[in-house]
Amino acid sequence: MNHYTIYELLWLFFLYSFGGWILETVLATLKQKKFANRGLVNGPYCVMYGFTAVLMTVGLQELTGFWLFLFAAVYATVVEWIGGHLMEWIFKERWWDYSKNKWNLDGYICLSHSVFWGLLGYIGVKFVNPLLFKFYHLIPPFIRHLIIFILLAVLIIDILATTIVV
């Protein structure tokens, strides 16, 4: 079992948050035919993706094959369901709605998306994480810690600014 440092987990959090923002923004932009920032905050972060990736990395690292896929789907689905309810409760609006999809629960989760999240989680834990960690360890320790501190400071400022505006 691997034991990750807080810096390694923050590294994953920021990269997956950014990757999730790209995915969500591209899909929303194509659907709306105009740029649509899909992050919860103003910066290029979808923190739900980062949070879920870190949970999967820590919790699913010893699983393989079907079990990795299944539990990645479960982790992502639970985070999406809780996150959707929390966002609606806090911001009084629904950020996504799967109620027209078959086998949905509260419109926040549905079977087809759960399968997709399971596939992404499987690919992330099995293939992407090892590459991200290799790249991380190529960066000198002082520089990589500085990068993490800067990204963390920017995210905190962004969250505070967004909270004040909302």
N, C-alpha and C positions, 0 to 999 in steps of 0.2 A: 504494500500500500504506500503510495506516494504521500509525502507531507509537503504541502505547498506553502510558500511564504506569503505573507499579506501582499507583498509587491507583485508576486506572480499572479495571484488571484485578481488584484486590481488591474494588472496588465490585460488579463482575459476579459474582465468586466468592461474595460474601455474599448477594446477591440470588437467584442461582440455587440456592445451597445452601438458602436458606430456602424458595424455591419448590418445590424437590425434596422438602424435609421435609414441606411441606404436602401435596403430591401423595401421597407414600408413606404419610403418617399417615392421611389421609382414606381411602385405599384399604384400608389395614390395619384401620382402625377399622370401616369398613363390613363388611369380611369377618369380623372377629372379634366384631362387635356390642358392642364396648367400646373405650375409648380405647387406642391402641397407638402409643407414641412410636417412630418408625422411624429416628431418627437414630443414628449411630454413637456420638455423645457425648450428654450429657444435654440440651444446648441444642437449639434448633430449627434444626439444620443437617444436611443430607445432603451432606457434603463432596464426594462423588463427582460430584454434579450440578454443583457449583461448579467443581470441577477440570476436568470435561469441557467446560463452557461456556467456560472460559478457553482451553482447548486449541483448541476450535472457532473461537473469536473470532480468535485469533492465526493459526491454521493454515489456516482456510478462508475468510478474508475476501475473497479474489479470485474464489472460485467462485460460480457461479450455476446455477439450474435443476437439472436431474437430477444434475449433478456435485456440487453442494452437498448435496443430499439423500443421495446415495450415500456421500460421504466423511463426512458427519455420522453416518450409520449405522455406518460403519466405526470412526470415532473412539470413539463411545459404546460400541459392542460390545467393542472392545479394552479400554477402561477397565473396563467391567463384568466382563469375563472375568478380567482381572488383579486387579481389586479383590475379586472374589468369592473367588479363590484366596488372596489375601493375608489377607483377613478370616478365612477358615477356618483358615489357618495360624497367625495370631496369636491369635485368640480361641477356636480349637478348636470353632467352630460355624458352621453354614451359615445365612446370613441370607436367602437365597432359593433356590428350587429349581425350575428349568424342566424337570426331567427327564421330566415327563409331557407336555410340549409336543413337537410334531413338530419335527424338524430342530434339536435342541439339541446343545450341546457341553458336556460335563461337568455339565450341569444349571445352568450359570451364564449361558449365553446361548442364545438361540433366535431363529429367523428372524422370528417375529411381533413379538417385542420389539425386534429390531434395526430393523425397518421403522418401528415406533412411535418409537424414538429418532431415527431419520433424519428423520422428519417433525417431531419436536420441535426437533431441531437446526436444520433448515431454517428453521422459523418463528422460532427464537431469533436466529440469525445475520442473517436477512434483515429481520425486522420488529421483534422485541423489543429487540435491542441498540441500534438507533438511538434508540428511545424512552428506554431506560435512560440512554444517554449524554447525551441532551438534558436529561433531568431532573437528572442528575448535575451538568451544567454550569450549571444554574440556581441551585445551592446555592453560596453564597460559599466560596471556596477554604479558608479557615481552618476553617469549619464542616464541610465535607465531609472534610477530612483528620482532623479530630477524630473524626468519626463512624467513619471507617475504623480509626483507632487504638483506639477503644473496642471496636468489634466484634472486632478482632484480639486485643486483650487478653482479652476475654471468651472467645473461642474457645480461646486458649492455656490459660487457667485451666481451662476445661471439659475440654480434652484431658488436662491434668495430673491433674485430679481424677478423671476417668474411669480413667486409667491406674493411679492409686494404688488405686482401689477394685477394679479388675479384678485 
